[in-house]
Amino acid sequence: MKRKVLGHGTETALKKYGFIGAGNMGYPLLMGAAGLVGKENVTFSTPFAEENEKVKAKSGIGYSRDTVALAEESENIVICVKPQMIDKVFEDLNRADIAGKTVISIAAGVTCERLHNSITQDVRIVRIMPNTPAMVGEGMSCICFTDYAGGCNAAQKLDVTNLFGAVGRYEIIPEKLMNAAICANGSSPAYVYMFIEALADSVVKYGIPRDMAYRLAAQTVLGSAKMVLETGEHPGKLKDNVCSPGGTTIAAVEALEEAGLRNALFKATDACYKRGEELQKGV
């Protein structure tokens, strides 16, 4: 199918951001965008009328009647669906007049090339790997800009980075690193939650109440992460600072090394990376 030329004609003011999907990742981004540019400049659409009403009631943000309408009334189209739903999104986008717009996708495993080949109009394409801590404003997103349709100019890039900066931090990376980013920030919150749960269980064993154990473990993880980000110190140095000679911490670190903590994380990353490559191939 022939691609439409750059530029789209419309006589109505465009919404700054339009979200296709408003689930676990879409909703916090929706709210981040609303805080950034105002609720009147944001819209969303889900496949279900009941869900649209539920999100509208919760967020105070209006929705479009369908994906085609959303795409045509939005300047930046943000795809926030699971990979298995992406083909339906492509069908809808190809029925809309979106030439010259920016399509931002957080769909895992859906490459920039696939986005470009599946959308039959010339659009700028940006691929993102965010994570669920965006729900509390502490997300970590990796952003890949492309040169499709001439690429994003400085102002258009700012629209993208502002959106993901509104829900946490971000890094700009080449797409070849995207599967590694899935391991580093996309999937890894699950590992951290497992660590918090296990640490809490281990001290409940010694009498600390469970709700207190979760608070102690979670705040310690939060504070430790903040130390890495704000001091700029190597994590190994920060670890050494806690390990007094002959003390309790170095004894615990020895036990973690013997149990294979580092090796377990390497194996988790290998499994995650392999699955990311499979998803890209449609396996």
VEXKE-152112 format. One record per atom (N, C-alpha, C): x, y, z. Coordinates in nm, 2 decimals, padded with zeros to 4 digits, m for minus. Layout:
N
> u v w
> X Y Z $
...
***
This chain:
283
> u v w
> 00.08 m00.12 00.00 $
> 00.00 00.00 00.00 $
> 00.09 00.12 00.00 $
> 00.05 00.22 m00.08 $
> 00.13 00.34 m00.09 $
> 00.12 00.42 00.04 $
> 00.23 00.48 00.08 $
> 00.23 00.56 00.20 $
> 00.18 00.70 00.17 $
> 00.11 00.76 00.26 $
> 00.07 00.90 00.24 $
> 00.19 00.99 00.27 $
> 00.19 01.11 00.21 $
> 00.30 01.20 00.23 $
> 00.29 01.27 00.36 $
> 00.40 01.32 00.41 $
> 00.41 01.39 00.54 $
> 00.31 01.50 00.55 $
> 00.26 01.52 00.67 $
> 00.16 01.63 00.69 $
> 00.02 01.58 00.69 $
> m00.06 01.63 00.78 $
> m00.20 01.59 00.78 $
> m00.28 01.71 00.80 $
> m00.39 01.72 00.73 $
> m00.48 01.84 00.75 $
> m00.59 01.82 00.85 $
> m00.60 01.91 00.94 $
> m00.71 01.91 01.03 $
> m00.75 02.05 01.08 $
> m00.87 02.07 01.10 $
> m00.92 02.21 01.14 $
> m00.94 02.22 01.29 $
> m00.93 02.11 01.36 $
> m00.95 02.11 01.50 $
> m00.81 02.10 01.57 $
> m00.81 02.15 01.70 $
> m00.69 02.14 01.78 $
> m00.66 02.00 01.82 $
> m00.54 01.95 01.80 $
> m00.50 01.82 01.84 $
> m00.47 01.80 01.99 $
> m00.51 01.69 02.04 $
> m00.46 01.66 02.18 $
> m00.31 01.63 02.17 $
> m00.25 01.67 02.28 $
> m00.10 01.65 02.28 $
> m00.06 01.50 02.28 $
> m00.13 01.42 02.36 $
> m00.11 01.28 02.37 $
> m00.24 01.20 02.36 $
> m00.24 01.09 02.28 $
> m00.35 01.00 02.28 $
> m00.30 00.86 02.31 $
> m00.36 00.80 02.41 $
> m00.31 00.67 02.45 $
> m00.41 00.55 02.41 $
> m00.35 00.46 02.34 $
> m00.42 00.34 02.30 $
> m00.39 00.23 02.41 $
> m00.49 00.22 02.50 $
> m00.47 00.13 02.61 $
> m00.44 00.21 02.74 $
> m00.50 00.17 02.85 $
> m00.48 00.24 02.98 $
> m00.47 00.14 03.09 $
> m00.39 00.04 03.07 $
> m00.37 m00.06 03.17 $
> m00.26 m00.03 03.27 $
> m00.19 m00.14 03.31 $
> m00.09 m00.12 03.42 $
> 00.02 m00.02 03.38 $
> 00.06 m00.01 03.25 $
> 00.16 00.09 03.21 $
> 00.09 00.21 03.14 $
> m00.01 00.19 03.07 $
> m00.08 00.30 03.00 $
> m00.14 00.40 03.10 $
> m00.20 00.35 03.21 $
> m00.27 00.44 03.30 $
> m00.17 00.54 03.37 $
> m00.06 00.49 03.43 $
> 00.04 00.59 03.49 $
> 00.09 00.69 03.39 $
> 00.11 00.64 03.26 $
> 00.16 00.74 03.16 $
> 00.05 00.84 03.13 $
> m00.07 00.79 03.12 $
> m00.19 00.88 03.10 $
> m00.19 00.99 03.21 $
> m00.18 00.95 03.33 $
> m00.18 01.05 03.44 $
> m00.06 01.14 03.44 $
> 00.06 01.08 03.40 $
> 00.18 01.17 03.39 $
> 00.16 01.27 03.28 $
> 00.10 01.23 03.17 $
> 00.08 01.33 03.06 $
> m00.02 01.44 03.11 $
> m00.13 01.40 03.18 $
> m00.23 01.49 03.23 $
> m00.16 01.59 03.32 $
> m00.07 01.55 03.41 $
> 00.00 01.64 03.50 $
> 00.09 01.73 03.42 $
> 00.14 01.69 03.31 $
> 00.23 01.76 03.23 $
> 00.17 01.87 03.14 $
> 00.06 01.83 03.07 $
> 00.01 01.93 02.98 $
> m00.14 01.96 03.00 $
> m00.20 01.90 03.11 $
> m00.34 01.92 03.14 $
> m00.43 01.82 03.09 $
> m00.53 01.78 03.16 $
> m00.62 01.67 03.12 $
> m00.69 01.70 02.99 $
> m00.71 01.83 02.96 $
> m00.78 01.86 02.84 $
> m00.70 01.84 02.71 $
> m00.57 01.81 02.73 $
> m00.48 01.79 02.62 $
> m00.44 01.64 02.60 $
> m00.51 01.56 02.67 $
> m00.48 01.41 02.67 $
> m00.61 01.34 02.65 $
> m00.61 01.23 02.58 $
> m00.72 01.14 02.56 $
> m00.67 01.00 02.55 $
> m00.77 00.90 02.56 $
> m00.73 00.76 02.56 $
> m00.84 00.68 02.50 $
> m00.81 00.56 02.47 $
> m00.92 00.47 02.42 $
> m00.88 00.32 02.46 $
> m00.97 00.24 02.50 $
> m00.95 00.10 02.52 $
> m01.06 00.03 02.44 $
> m01.05 m00.10 02.42 $
> m01.15 m00.17 02.34 $
> m01.28 m00.19 02.40 $
> m01.29 m00.15 02.53 $
> m01.42 m00.18 02.61 $
> m01.48 m00.06 02.66 $
> m01.61 m00.04 02.63 $
> m01.68 00.08 02.67 $
> m01.69 00.09 02.82 $
> m01.71 m00.02 02.89 $
> m01.71 m00.02 03.04 $
> m01.58 00.03 03.10 $
> m01.47 m00.02 03.04 $
> m01.33 00.02 03.08 $
> m01.31 00.16 03.06 $
> m01.35 00.21 02.94 $
> m01.34 00.36 02.91 $
> m01.40 00.44 03.02 $
> m01.52 00.41 03.06 $
> m01.60 00.48 03.16 $
> m01.53 00.47 03.29 $
> m01.48 00.35 03.32 $
> m01.41 00.33 03.45 $
> m01.29 00.42 03.46 $
> m01.20 00.42 03.36 $
> m01.08 00.50 03.36 $
> m01.12 00.65 03.36 $
> m01.22 00.69 03.28 $
> m01.26 00.83 03.28 $
> m01.30 00.88 03.42 $
> m01.38 00.79 03.49 $
> m01.43 00.83 03.63 $
> m01.31 00.84 03.73 $
> m01.21 00.75 03.71 $
> m01.09 00.75 03.80 $
> m01.00 00.86 03.77 $
> m00.98 00.90 03.64 $
> m00.88 00.99 03.60 $
> m00.93 01.13 03.58 $
> m01.06 01.14 03.54 $
> m01.11 01.27 03.50 $
> m01.07 01.31 03.36 $
> m01.02 01.21 03.28 $
> m00.97 01.24 03.14 $
> m01.07 01.18 03.04 $
> m01.10 01.25 02.94 $
> m01.20 01.21 02.84 $
> m01.14 01.10 02.75 $
> m01.22 01.02 02.68 $
> m01.18 00.92 02.59 $
> m01.24 00.93 02.46 $
> m01.17 00.87 02.36 $
> m01.22 00.87 02.22 $
> m01.31 00.75 02.20 $
> m01.40 00.75 02.11 $
> m01.49 00.64 02.09 $
> m01.42 00.52 02.03 $
> m01.31 00.54 01.96 $
> m01.23 00.42 01.91 $
> m01.09 00.47 01.88 $
> m01.01 00.37 01.84 $
> m00.87 00.40 01.81 $
> m00.85 00.49 01.69 $
> m00.93 00.48 01.59 $
> m00.92 00.56 01.47 $
> m00.95 00.71 01.51 $
> m01.05 00.73 01.59 $
> m01.08 00.87 01.63 $
> m00.97 00.92 01.72 $
> m00.92 00.84 01.81 $
> m00.81 00.89 01.89 $
> m00.69 00.92 01.81 $
> m00.65 00.84 01.72 $
> m00.53 00.87 01.64 $
> m00.54 01.00 01.56 $
> m00.66 01.02 01.51 $
> m00.68 01.14 01.42 $
> m00.68 01.27 01.51 $
> m00.72 01.26 01.64 $
> m00.73 01.38 01.72 $
> m00.60 01.40 01.81 $
> m00.50 01.32 01.79 $
> m00.38 01.33 01.88 $
> m00.26 01.36 01.80 $
> m00.17 01.44 01.86 $
> m00.04 01.48 01.80 $
> 00.06 01.36 01.82 $
> 00.06 01.31 01.94 $
> 00.15 01.19 01.97 $
> 00.06 01.07 02.01 $
> 00.08 00.97 01.93 $
> m00.01 00.85 01.95 $
> 00.08 00.75 02.03 $
> 00.03 00.71 02.15 $
> 00.11 00.63 02.24 $
> 00.04 00.49 02.25 $
> 00.11 00.39 02.20 $
> 00.06 00.25 02.19 $
> 00.10 00.18 02.32 $
> 00.00 00.15 02.41 $
> 00.02 00.09 02.54 $
> m00.06 m00.04 02.55 $
> m00.03 m00.13 02.45 $
> m00.10 m00.26 02.45 $
> 00.00 m00.38 02.46 $
> m00.05 m00.49 02.49 $
> 00.03 m00.61 02.49 $
> 00.06 m00.65 02.35 $
> 00.18 m00.72 02.32 $
> 00.22 m00.75 02.19 $
> 00.11 m00.83 02.11 $
> 00.03 m00.91 02.17 $
> m00.06 m00.99 02.10 $
> m00.18 m00.91 02.05 $
> m00.19 m00.78 02.09 $
> m00.30 m00.69 02.05 $
> m00.25 m00.60 01.94 $
> m00.12 m00.60 01.91 $
> m00.07 m00.50 01.82 $
> m00.12 m00.50 01.68 $
> m00.15 m00.62 01.63 $
> m00.20 m00.62 01.49 $
> m00.34 m00.55 01.47 $
> m00.42 m00.56 01.57 $
> m00.55 m00.49 01.57 $
> m00.53 m00.34 01.57 $
> m00.43 m00.30 01.65 $
> m00.39 m00.15 01.66 $
> m00.34 m00.11 01.52 $
> m00.26 m00.19 01.45 $
> m00.21 m00.15 01.32 $
> m00.33 m00.13 01.22 $
> m00.43 m00.23 01.23 $
> m00.55 m00.22 01.14 $
> m00.62 m00.08 01.16 $
> m00.63 m00.04 01.29 $
> m00.70 00.08 01.32 $
> m00.62 00.20 01.28 $
> m00.49 00.20 01.30 $
> m00.41 00.31 01.26 $
> m00.41 00.33 01.11 $
> m00.42 00.22 01.04 $
> m00.42 00.23 00.89 $
> m00.55 00.28 00.83 $
> m00.65 00.28 00.92 $
> m00.78 00.34 00.87 $
> m00.79 00.49 00.91 $
> m00.69 00.54 00.98 $
> m00.69 00.68 01.03 $
> m00.59 00.76 00.94 $
> m00.62 00.89 00.94 $
> m00.53 00.99 00.88 $
> m00.42 01.03 00.98 $
> m00.31 00.97 00.98 $
> m00.20 01.00 01.08 $
> m00.07 01.04 01.02 $
> m00.06 01.06 00.89 $
> 00.06 01.09 00.83 $
> 00.13 01.21 00.89 $
> 00.26 01.20 00.92 $
> 00.33 01.31 00.98 $
> 00.32 01.32 01.13 $
> 00.25 01.23 01.20 $
> 00.24 01.23 01.34 $
> 00.35 01.14 01.40 $
> 00.36 01.14 01.54 $
> 00.46 01.06 01.61 $
> 00.39 00.94 01.68 $
> 00.43 00.82 01.65 $
> 00.38 00.70 01.71 $
> 00.48 00.65 01.81 $
> 00.44 00.64 01.94 $
> 00.53 00.60 02.05 $
> 00.48 00.46 02.10 $
> 00.56 00.36 02.09 $
> 00.52 00.23 02.13 $
> 00.59 00.17 02.25 $
> 00.51 00.12 02.35 $
> 00.58 00.05 02.46 $
> 00.55 m00.10 02.45 $
> 00.50 m00.15 02.34 $
> 00.47 m00.29 02.32 $
> 00.60 m00.37 02.32 $
> 00.61 m00.46 02.41 $
> 00.73 m00.54 02.43 $
> 00.76 m00.63 02.31 $
> 00.88 m00.63 02.26 $
> 00.91 m00.72 02.15 $
> 00.87 m00.67 02.01 $
> 00.81 m00.56 02.00 $
> 00.76 m00.50 01.87 $
> 00.87 m00.40 01.83 $
> 00.95 m00.44 01.72 $
> 01.06 m00.36 01.68 $
> 01.01 m00.23 01.60 $
> 01.11 m00.14 01.59 $
> 01.08 m00.02 01.51 $
> 01.05 m00.06 01.37 $
> 01.13 m00.15 01.32 $
> 01.11 m00.19 01.18 $
> 00.97 m00.25 01.16 $
> 00.92 m00.33 01.25 $
> 00.79 m00.39 01.24 $
> 00.68 m00.28 01.25 $
> 00.70 m00.18 01.34 $
> 00.61 m00.07 01.34 $
> 00.61 00.01 01.21 $
> 00.72 00.03 01.16 $
> 00.73 00.11 01.03 $
> 00.67 00.03 00.92 $
> 00.69 m00.10 00.91 $
> 00.64 m00.18 00.80 $
> 00.49 m00.21 00.81 $
> 00.44 m00.20 00.93 $
> 00.30 m00.23 00.96 $
> 00.21 m00.11 00.95 $
> 00.26 00.01 00.96 $
> 00.18 00.13 00.95 $
> 00.21 00.19 00.81 $
> 00.10 00.20 00.74 $
> 00.11 00.23 00.59 $
> 00.12 00.38 00.56 $
> 00.15 00.46 00.66 $
> 00.16 00.60 00.64 $
> 00.30 00.65 00.70 $
> 00.35 00.76 00.65 $
> 00.48 00.81 00.70 $
> 00.46 00.87 00.84 $
> 00.50 00.80 00.94 $
> 00.49 00.86 01.08 $
> 00.63 00.84 01.14 $
> 00.66 00.93 01.23 $
> 00.78 00.92 01.32 $
> 00.75 00.81 01.42 $
> 00.86 00.73 01.44 $
> 00.84 00.61 01.53 $
> 00.94 00.62 01.64 $
> 00.89 00.60 01.76 $
> 00.97 00.59 01.89 $
> 00.93 00.47 01.96 $
> 01.03 00.39 02.00 $
> 01.01 00.27 02.08 $
> 01.06 00.29 02.22 $
> 00.98 00.25 02.32 $
> 01.01 00.27 02.46 $
> 01.00 00.14 02.54 $
> 01.10 00.12 02.63 $
> 01.08 00.02 02.73 $
> 01.07 00.08 02.87 $
> 00.95 00.10 02.92 $
> 00.93 00.15 03.06 $
> 00.92 00.04 03.16 $
> 00.89 00.08 03.28 $
> 00.86 m00.02 03.38 $
> 00.75 00.02 03.48 $
> 00.70 m00.07 03.56 $
> 00.58 m00.04 03.64 $
> 00.60 00.06 03.75 $
> 00.72 00.08 03.81 $
> 00.73 00.18 03.91 $
> 00.69 00.32 03.86 $
> 00.66 00.34 03.73 $
> 00.60 00.46 03.68 $
> 00.47 00.49 03.75 $
> 00.41 00.39 03.80 $
> 00.28 00.41 03.87 $
> 00.30 00.50 04.00 $
> 00.42 00.50 04.05 $
> 00.44 00.59 04.17 $
> 00.54 00.70 04.14 $
> 00.56 00.73 04.01 $
> 00.65 00.83 03.97 $
> 00.79 00.80 03.97 $
> 00.83 00.67 03.98 $
> 00.97 00.63 03.99 $
> 01.01 00.53 03.89 $
> 00.95 00.55 03.77 $
> 00.98 00.46 03.66 $
> 01.12 00.48 03.60 $
> 01.16 00.38 03.53 $
> 01.29 00.39 03.45 $
> 01.25 00.35 03.31 $
> 01.27 00.44 03.21 $
> 01.23 00.41 03.07 $
> 01.35 00.42 02.98 $
> 01.36 00.33 02.89 $
> 01.46 00.35 02.78 $
> 01.39 00.39 02.65 $
> 01.45 00.49 02.59 $
> 01.38 00.55 02.47 $
> 01.47 00.53 02.35 $
> 01.41 00.48 02.24 $
> 01.48 00.46 02.11 $
> 01.41 00.55 02.01 $
> 01.48 00.66 01.96 $
> 01.43 00.74 01.85 $
> 01.48 00.68 01.72 $
> 01.40 00.70 01.61 $
> 01.43 00.65 01.48 $
> 01.44 00.76 01.38 $
> 01.48 00.73 01.26 $
> 01.48 00.83 01.15 $
> 01.37 00.82 01.06 $
> 01.27 00.73 01.09 $
> 01.16 00.72 01.00 $
> 01.08 00.85 00.99 $
> 01.03 00.88 00.87 $
> 00.96 01.01 00.84 $
> 01.04 01.13 00.88 $
> 01.18 01.12 00.86 $
> 01.26 01.23 00.89 $
> 01.30 01.24 01.04 $
> 01.25 01.15 01.12 $
> 01.28 01.15 01.27 $
> 01.22 01.27 01.34 $
> 01.23 01.26 01.47 $
> 01.17 01.37 01.55 $
> 01.27 01.49 01.56 $
> 01.22 01.61 01.55 $
> 01.30 01.72 01.57 $
> 01.31 01.75 01.72 $
> 01.39 01.85 01.76 $
> 01.41 01.87 01.90 $
> 01.29 01.89 01.98 $
> 01.19 01.96 01.93 $
> 01.06 01.98 02.00 $
> 00.99 01.85 02.02 $
> 00.99 01.77 01.91 $
> 00.91 01.64 01.92 $
> 00.98 01.54 02.01 $
> 01.11 01.55 02.01 $
> 01.19 01.46 02.11 $
> 01.15 01.51 02.25 $
> 01.14 01.64 02.27 $
> 01.11 01.69 02.40 $
> 00.97 01.64 02.45 $
> 00.88 01.63 02.36 $
> 00.74 01.58 02.39 $
> 00.76 01.44 02.45 $
> 00.84 01.36 02.39 $
> 00.86 01.22 02.43 $
> 00.93 01.21 02.57 $
> 01.04 01.28 02.58 $
> 01.12 01.28 02.70 $
> 01.04 01.34 02.82 $
> 00.97 01.44 02.79 $
> 00.88 01.50 02.90 $
> 00.78 01.41 02.95 $
> 00.72 01.33 02.86 $
> 00.62 01.23 02.90 $
> 00.68 01.13 02.99 $
> 00.79 01.07 02.96 $
> 00.85 00.96 03.04 $
> 00.93 01.02 03.16 $
> 00.97 01.14 03.15 $
> 01.03 01.21 03.26 $
> 00.93 01.25 03.37 $
> 00.80 01.26 03.32 $
> 00.69 01.29 03.42 $
> 00.66 01.17 03.51 $
> 00.71 01.05 03.48 $
> 00.68 00.93 03.56 $
> 00.81 00.87 03.61 $
> 00.92 00.94 03.61 $
> 01.04 00.89 03.66 $
> 01.16 00.94 03.58 $
> 01.26 00.85 03.55 $
> 01.38 00.88 03.48 $
> 01.38 00.81 03.35 $
> 01.47 00.85 03.26 $
> 01.48 00.78 03.13 $
> 01.62 00.79 03.08 $
> 01.65 00.69 02.99 $
> 01.78 00.69 02.91 $
> 01.75 00.68 02.76 $
> 01.83 00.74 02.68 $
> 01.81 00.73 02.53 $
> 01.91 00.62 02.49 $
> 01.86 00.52 02.42 $
> 01.95 00.41 02.37 $
> 01.93 00.37 02.23 $
> 02.02 00.31 02.16 $
> 01.99 00.25 02.03 $
> 01.91 00.12 02.04 $
> 01.84 00.09 01.94 $
> 01.74 m00.02 01.95 $
> 01.82 m00.15 01.97 $
> 01.94 m00.17 01.93 $
> 02.01 m00.29 01.95 $
> 02.03 m00.33 02.09 $
> 02.01 m00.23 02.18 $
> 02.02 m00.25 02.33 $
> 01.89 m00.27 02.39 $
> 01.78 m00.27 02.32 $
> 01.65 m00.28 02.38 $
> 01.62 m00.41 02.45 $
> 01.66 m00.52 02.40 $
> 01.64 m00.65 02.47 $
> 01.72 m00.65 02.60 $
> 01.84 m00.59 02.60 $
> 01.91 m00.58 02.73 $
> 01.84 m00.49 02.83 $
> 01.78 m00.38 02.77 $
> 01.70 m00.29 02.86 $
> 01.59 m00.36 02.92 $
> 01.52 m00.45 02.85 $
> 01.41 m00.53 02.91 $
> 01.46 m00.60 03.03 $
> 01.58 m00.65 03.03 $
> 01.64 m00.72 03.14 $
> 01.68 m00.63 03.26 $
> 01.73 m00.51 03.22 $
> 01.78 m00.42 03.32 $
> 01.67 m00.34 03.39 $
> 01.56 m00.30 03.32 $
> 01.46 m00.22 03.38 $
> 01.32 m00.27 03.36 $
> 01.29 m00.34 03.24 $
> 01.16 m00.38 03.21 $
> 01.10 m00.49 03.30 $
> 01.18 m00.60 03.31 $
> 01.14 m00.72 03.38 $
> 01.19 m00.72 03.52 $
> 01.29 m00.65 03.55 $
> 01.36 m00.66 03.68 $
> 01.29 m00.61 03.80 $
> 01.19 m00.53 03.79 $
> 01.11 m00.50 03.91 $
> 01.05 m00.63 03.98 $
> 01.02 m00.73 03.90 $
> 00.98 m00.85 03.96 $
> 01.08 m00.92 04.04 $
> 01.21 m00.91 04.00 $
> 01.31 m00.97 04.08 $
> 01.33 m00.89 04.22 $
> 01.31 m00.76 04.21 $
> 01.33 m00.68 04.33 $
> 01.22 m00.71 04.43 $
> 01.09 m00.73 04.37 $
> 00.98 m00.76 04.46 $
> 01.01 m00.90 04.53 $
> 01.06 m00.99 04.45 $
> 01.10 m01.12 04.51 $
> 01.20 m01.11 04.62 $
> 01.30 m01.02 04.60 $
> 01.40 m01.00 04.70 $
> 01.34 m00.94 04.83 $
> 01.25 m00.84 04.81 $
> 01.18 m00.78 04.93 $
> 01.10 m00.88 05.00 $
> 01.03 m00.96 04.93 $
> 00.94 m01.06 04.99 $
> 01.03 m01.16 05.06 $
> 01.14 m01.21 05.00 $
> 01.22 m01.31 05.07 $
> 01.29 m01.25 05.19 $
> 01.34 m01.13 05.18 $
> 01.41 m01.06 05.29 $
> 01.31 m01.05 05.41 $
> 01.19 m01.01 05.38 $
> 01.09 m00.99 05.48 $
> 01.06 m01.13 05.55 $
> 01.04 m01.23 05.46 $
> 01.02 m01.37 05.52 $
> 01.13 m01.41 05.61 $
> 01.25 m01.37 05.58 $
> 01.37 m01.42 05.66 $
> 01.37 m01.36 05.79 $
> 01.32 m01.23 05.81 $
> 01.32 m01.17 05.94 $
> 01.19 m01.20 06.02 $
> 01.08 m01.23 05.95 $
> 00.96 m01.27 06.02 $
> 00.99 m01.40 06.09 $
> 01.08 m01.48 06.04 $
> 01.13 m01.60 06.11 $
> 01.18 m01.57 06.25 $
> 01.24 m01.45 06.26 $
> 01.30 m01.41 06.39 $
> 01.21 m01.32 06.47 $
> 01.08 m01.31 06.43 $
> 00.99 m01.24 06.52 $
> 00.94 m01.11 06.48 $
> 00.99 m01.05 06.37 $
> 00.95 m00.92 06.33 $
> 00.81 m00.93 06.26 $
> 00.71 m00.85 06.30 $
> 00.58 m00.86 06.24 $
> 00.58 m00.84 06.09 $
> 00.50 m00.91 06.01 $
> 00.51 m00.92 05.87 $
> 00.50 m00.78 05.80 $
> 00.40 m00.70 05.85 $
> 00.38 m00.57 05.78 $
> 00.50 m00.48 05.81 $
> 00.56 m00.49 05.93 $
> 00.68 m00.42 05.96 $
> 00.80 m00.47 05.87 $
> 00.81 m00.60 05.86 $
> 00.92 m00.66 05.78 $
> 00.91 m00.60 05.64 $
> 00.80 m00.59 05.57 $
> 00.79 m00.54 05.44 $
> 00.83 m00.39 05.43 $
> 00.79 m00.32 05.54 $
> 00.83 m00.18 05.54 $
> 00.98 m00.16 05.55 $
> 01.04 m00.24 05.64 $
> 01.19 m00.24 05.66 $
> 01.26 m00.27 05.53 $
> 01.22 m00.38 05.47 $
> 01.29 m00.43 05.35 $
> 01.27 m00.33 05.23 $
> 01.14 m00.28 05.21 $
> 01.11 m00.20 05.10 $
> 01.18 m00.06 05.11 $
> 01.18 00.00 05.23 $
> 01.25 00.13 05.25 $
> 01.40 00.11 05.23 $
> 01.45 00.00 05.27 $
> 01.60 m00.02 05.26 $
> 01.64 m00.03 05.11 $
> 01.55 m00.10 05.03 $
> 01.58 m00.11 04.89 $
> 01.57 00.03 04.83 $
> 01.47 00.10 04.86 $
> 01.45 00.24 04.81 $
> 01.57 00.33 04.84 $
> 01.61 00.32 04.97 $
> 01.72 00.41 05.01 $
> 01.85 00.37 04.95 $
> 01.87 00.24 04.94 $
> 02.00 00.19 04.88 $
> 02.00 00.23 04.73 $
> 01.89 00.22 04.66 $
> 01.89 00.26 04.52 $
> 01.92 00.41 04.51 $
> 01.86 00.49 04.60 $
> 01.88 00.63 04.59 $
> 02.03 00.67 04.62 $
> 02.09 00.59 04.71 $
> 02.23 00.61 04.73 $
> 02.32 00.59 04.60 $
> 02.28 00.49 04.53 $
> 02.35 00.47 04.40 $
> 02.33 00.58 04.30 $
> 02.21 00.63 04.29 $
> 02.18 00.73 04.19 $
> 02.23 00.87 04.23 $
> 02.23 00.90 04.36 $
> 02.26 01.03 04.40 $
> 02.40 01.05 04.45 $
> 02.47 00.95 04.49 $
> 02.61 00.97 04.53 $
> 02.71 00.95 04.41 $
> 02.66 00.87 04.31 $
> 02.75 00.84 04.20 $
> 02.86 00.73 04.23 $
> 02.86 00.68 04.35 $
> 02.95 00.58 04.40 $
> 02.92 00.45 04.33 $
> 03.03 00.37 04.31 $
> 03.01 00.23 04.25 $
> 02.93 00.15 04.36 $
> 02.84 00.07 04.31 $
> 02.76 m00.02 04.41 $
> 02.86 m00.10 04.50 $
> 02.97 m00.15 04.44 $
> 03.06 m00.23 04.52 $
> 03.12 m00.15 04.63 $
> 03.15 m00.02 04.61 $
> 03.20 00.07 04.71 $
> 03.10 00.09 04.82 $
> 02.98 00.11 04.78 $
> 02.87 00.13 04.88 $
> 02.85 00.01 04.96 $
> 02.86 m00.11 04.90 $
> 02.85 m00.24 04.97 $
> 02.96 m00.25 05.07 $
> 03.08 m00.21 05.03 $
> 03.20 m00.22 05.12 $
> 03.18 m00.13 05.24 $
> 03.12 m00.02 05.22 $
> 03.10 00.08 05.33 $
> 03.02 00.02 05.44 $
> 02.93 m00.08 05.41 $
> 02.84 m00.14 05.51 $
> 02.91 m00.26 05.58 $
> 03.01 m00.31 05.51 $
> 03.07 m00.44 05.56 $
> 03.19 m00.41 05.66 $
> 03.16 m00.40 05.78 $
> 03.26 m00.38 05.88 $
> 03.35 m00.51 05.89 $
> 03.48 m00.50 05.92 $
> 03.56 m00.62 05.93 $
> 03.51 m00.71 06.04 $
> 03.49 m00.83 06.01 $
> 03.45 m00.93 06.11 $
> 03.30 m00.91 06.16 $
> 03.23 m00.83 06.08 $
> 03.09 m00.80 06.13 $
> 02.98 m00.88 06.07 $
> 02.86 m00.84 06.10 $
> 02.74 m00.92 06.06 $
> 02.72 m00.91 05.91 $
> 02.75 m00.80 05.85 $
> 02.72 m00.78 05.71 $
> 02.81 m00.86 05.62 $
> 02.94 m00.87 05.65 $
> 03.03 m00.94 05.56 $
> 03.00 m01.09 05.57 $
> 02.95 m01.13 05.69 $
> 02.91 m01.27 05.71 $
> 02.79 m01.30 05.62 $
> 02.70 m01.21 05.61 $
> 02.58 m01.23 05.53 $
> 02.62 m01.23 05.38 $
> 02.71 m01.13 05.34 $
> 02.75 m01.12 05.20 $
> 02.82 m01.26 05.16 $
> 02.90 m01.31 05.25 $
> 02.96 m01.44 05.22 $
> 02.86 m01.55 05.19 $
> 02.75 m01.55 05.27 $
> 02.65 m01.65 05.25 $
> 02.57 m01.63 05.12 $
> 02.55 m01.50 05.08 $
> 02.49 m01.47 04.95 $
> 02.58 m01.52 04.84 $
> 02.71 m01.50 04.85 $
> 02.80 m01.54 04.74 $
> 02.80 m01.70 04.73 $
> 02.80 m01.76 04.85 $
> 02.80 m01.91 04.85 $
> 02.67 m01.96 04.79 $
> 02.56 m01.89 04.81 $
> 02.43 m01.93 04.76 $
> 02.41 m01.90 04.61 $
> 02.50 m01.82 04.55 $
> 02.50 m01.80 04.41 $
> 02.41 m01.68 04.37 $
> 02.40 m01.58 04.45 $
> 02.31 m01.46 04.41 $
> 02.35 m01.40 04.28 $
> 02.48 m01.38 04.26 $
> 02.52 m01.32 04.13 $
> 02.49 m01.41 04.01 $
> 02.52 m01.54 04.03 $
> 02.50 m01.63 03.92 $
> 02.35 m01.64 03.89 $
> 02.26 m01.64 03.99 $
> 02.12 m01.65 03.97 $
> 02.07 m01.53 03.89 $
> 02.13 m01.41 03.91 $
> 02.09 m01.29 03.84 $
> 02.14 m01.30 03.69 $
> 02.26 m01.35 03.67 $
> 02.31 m01.37 03.54 $
> 02.21 m01.46 03.46 $
> 02.17 m01.57 03.52 $
> 02.09 m01.67 03.46 $
> 01.95 m01.61 03.43 $
> 01.90 m01.52 03.52 $
> 01.77 m01.46 03.50 $
> 01.78 m01.36 03.38 $
> 01.89 m01.29 03.37 $
> 01.91 m01.20 03.26 $
> 01.92 m01.27 03.13 $
> 01.99 m01.39 03.13 $
> 02.00 m01.47 03.01 $
> 01.86 m01.52 02.96 $
> 01.78 m01.56 03.05 $
> 01.65 m01.61 03.02 $
> 01.56 m01.50 02.97 $
> 01.57 m01.39 03.03 $
> 01.49 m01.27 02.99 $
> 01.53 m01.23 02.85 $
> 01.66 m01.22 02.83 $
> 01.71 m01.17 02.70 $
> 01.67 m01.27 02.59 $
> 01.68 m01.40 02.61 $
> 01.64 m01.50 02.51 $
> 01.49 m01.48 02.48 $
> 01.41 m01.46 02.58 $
> 01.26 m01.45 02.56 $
> 01.23 m01.32 02.48 $
> 01.31 m01.22 02.51 $
> 01.29 m01.09 02.43 $
> 01.32 m01.11 02.28 $
> 01.42 m01.19 02.25 $
> 01.46 m01.22 02.11 $
> 01.35 m01.30 02.05 $
> 01.29 m01.40 02.12 $
> 01.18 m01.48 02.07 $
> 01.06 m01.40 02.04 $
> 01.03 m01.31 02.13 $
> 00.91 m01.22 02.11 $
> 00.93 m01.14 01.98 $
> 01.05 m01.09 01.96 $
> 01.08 m01.01 01.84 $
> 01.05 m01.09 01.71 $
> 01.08 m01.22 01.72 $
> 01.06 m01.31 01.60 $
> 00.92 m01.37 01.60 $
> 00.84 m01.33 01.69 $
> 00.70 m01.38 01.69 $
> 00.69 m01.52 01.74 $
> 00.78 m01.57 01.82 $
> 00.78 m01.70 01.87 $
> 00.69 m01.71 02.00 $
***
